[in-house]
């Protein structure tokens, strides 16, 4: 079921997902391989780099109304040893350079937050 749903989501990407996929596909992002709309457990993640166990989630306006669900989902994915970066669609489209820096830092094993640009990693639990 989730594989069929993932295929459907790949065919019906949002404008933001299409924008990001254009920058991630074919190892265009610093040589890292990303997959899109991939089932992991009972969830389908927007983008994942399996090599670095990094998930990128793009959140539109509907996510403001499903905060608890997103938190549970992120928590489960983190328990599976994935790092989860969440970005609002408008951040991705308006501030791609800053988002790109956050992703790059996490891929390099460093902290994702970049105080200078104001982009916040909403997927990471605070200690």
N, C-alpha and C positions, 0 to 999 in steps of 0.2 A: 504494500500500500504506500509506504513512504517513498519508495523508489519511483513509483508512478507519479506521485505528487511532486517529487523533486524534478522529474522531467517536465511536468507542466509548468512549474515555477521557472525553469530555465528558458522555456519558450515565451513566458510572459513577464520578463524582467521589467522592473520599474526604470524610469529614466536615470535615477541615481545608481541603481545596480548596473545598468548598461555603461554608465560613465566610469564606474570603478572597475568593472570587468575589462574595459578597454585599456586600463592601465596595469592590470594584474596578469592578464592572460599571456600564455606562451612565454612564461618566465620574464616578462617585461619589467617586473619590479625587483631589481637588484639580483636577478637570477633565481629567485625563489618561485617554486611551483605552487600555484593556488588552484583550488577547485571551487566551483560555484554550486550553490543549492545542493549541498551534499548531506545525505542522512547520516546522523550520528545518534545512535540510540533511537529514541522516539521523536527526536527533533530533526529539523532540516535547517542547517546553518547557511547563512548567505554566502560566505567565503571562508575557506580554510586552507592553511598551509600545514600539511600533515608533518612535514619535516621538522618544523618548529612548534607544532601543536598550537598554532595560533588561529583563532577564529575572529573574523570581522563581521560584525552585525550592523546593518544600516537600519535606523529607526525612523519611520515616518510619524505623522501625527497620531496614528492609532496607538502607538506605543505609550503615549502619555496616559491612556486609559487602561492599559494592561500592565502596569508597573509590577504588580505582585507576580504575575505569570512570568514576565521577563526575568525578574530576580530569581525565581525558582529554577528557571531554565538555565540561567548563567551559573547558578550554584551547582547544578547537576553537571554541567559541562566542565566546570573547574574541578569537581571531584573525579572526573575522568582524565585529569591532568592536562586540560586545555586551558590556555590563556584566552580570555575573551575581551576584545575591544569593541565597544559600542559607540557609534557616532550617529548624530541626528543627520537626516538627509540634507538639511540646509547647511550644516557644517561642511559636509563633503563637497557640495556644489559651490559654496562661496569661499571656502578656505582650504582647498585641496592641498596646497603646499604644507600647511600646518598638519593636516591629517596624515599626509604622506610621511612627515617627519616622525609623528607618533608611532606609526606602523613600523618604520625603519628602525627606530630605537628599540622597539619590542623585539623585532626579529634579531637584532644584535645582542639581545639578552639584557638590555638596560631598561631603566624605567621609561614608561610610555608618556608620562605627563610632561608637557612642555609649558611651563608657566609663562614664558615669554609670549606665546601665541594664544593662550587662553583655551586651547582645546583640552578637554578633560576626558580621560579614560573612564567611562561610566561602568565598565565591566569588571573592574578590579575591586576586590573587597579591601576595605581599609583595615589595617592591623590595629 
